[in-house]
Amino acid sequence: MSPPSSPADPVLLVHAYLDGELDPAHALEIERQLAADPALAAEHKRIVALRSLIQEKLPREAPPANLLRRIEAAIGAPQAPTRFASLSSHPISSHPTWRALAASVLLALFLGSGSTWLILRPAPAPTSTTADLVLASHLRALMAPQPIDVASSDRHTVKPWFNGRIPEAPRVVDLTNDGFALVGGRIDVIGRVPVPTLVYRIRQHLISLTAVPASDAATLGTARRAIAGYNTLGWTDNGVAYWAVSDVAAPDLDAFAKAFRLGTPEP
Amino acid sequence: MTLGSEDDQARFRSVVLPHLADAYALARWLTGDRADAEDVVQEACLRAFRGIGGFAGVNSRAWVLTIVRHAAYTWLGKNRSSALVMVDDLEAVERQQASGGTPSQAAPETPEAALIAKTDAARLEAAIAELPVPFRETLVLRDVQGLDYREIAEVTKVPIGTVMSRLARARQRLVASIGTDKS
């Protein structure tokens, strides 16, 4: 998002920055101003404190159980034994056409790129593996105007951004000292489930790290695959399957995974 | 009223019902009362059901919340018109501040982040409930329900610049209210 055309009020932009609404150029500009202006930095701290207060302390009430029955009676629908939990699907999942479109764009791009490796490879299995899906999301993101939905090097901005968009915000680790700068985050769809993806940068390469809730956590040890010139690395921690994908060399990706697993998510 | 086709009911189930919890939460924050919120959500669902054919299929949550907000405003106008009287005044104040004031000098006595973090849930809830409706709905849509600015602009029918200034002001008011309350 671009700030409004009127003289940009830095205070409003700090709010927008924390809400993940600024494009990378403006986000960088605000980060610079925050470093230079103590009053602005204090405002930044207060917003962060207020938002985490709201996230942690504000009670979240489920609608009363009879409300659904009242509504179904009002519209004359047959009473179905529906549970709220089963209704909480993400809106994206009801638009298969979008995914089909994205997939066909991807395919067209591959076919049109003059690469011959695709034709020589065996056709992909009808059920794509998670590694394939994660790679597809990574490639799709690289083609988009920007590979992220929220741009920030501050994990306290990136993590809250996921709240309200997906059921569980991912673990976000600051890996600056390990040479991996946080660029931002986005939401990918893996097998119809919206999942969080973090994007880190090392030198000029981007690494997408997707966190997929693992139903069968035990089955995945550490999975390494090279697909079409990209390296993917999957592992499982605490019931979450992590998939890192990038065009960096395998040792770099290993170092990234190691740093992420050892890193502490809290300050 | 004629009952819709089975298609409409299926559509209603997939478009509206997934957002029932969000709809109820917004209605509760706008009316300030659980029973009233239920009435508002039921009315909104009826409207949504009748209008389900007109839903273009882009953002179902924003669409549902727009209808809920509209139903809540109708309800407030009928049952508690005093809650809405101040909206016009507020807009005037907002314009004045936007044209003349320097926002960075707003909120002279603001508490430190550490003090904010210690606030208890009841005090926070009361402080949000005290916010004027336009500020309250913007804050709730953003910080409680997680809509982005574009969606909030769509739901509350104001430009994104207004969303930004209302959100900043709502947060500043909340912070000030938390800071001045010693109870």
Interface residues (C-beta under 8 A of the other chain):
Chain A: M1 P4 S6 D9 P10 V11 L12 H15 A16 D19 G20 E21 A39 L40 A42 E43 K45 R46 I47 V48 A49 L50 R51 S52 L53 I54 Q55 K57 L58 P59 R60 E61 A62 P63 P64 L67 L68 R70 I71 A74 I75 G76 A77 T82 F84 L87 S88 S89 P91 S94 H95 N163 G164 R165
Chain B: L3 G4 Q9 F12 R13 S14 V15 L17 P18 L20 A21 A23 Y24 A25 R28 R34 E38 V41 Q42 C45 L46 F49 G57 N59 S60 R61 P103 S104 T110 P111 E112 A113 A114 I116 A117 T119 D120 A121 L124 E125 I128 R142 D143 V144 Q145 G146 L147 D148 Y149 R150 P159 I160 G161 M164 S165 L167 A168 R171 L174 V175 I178
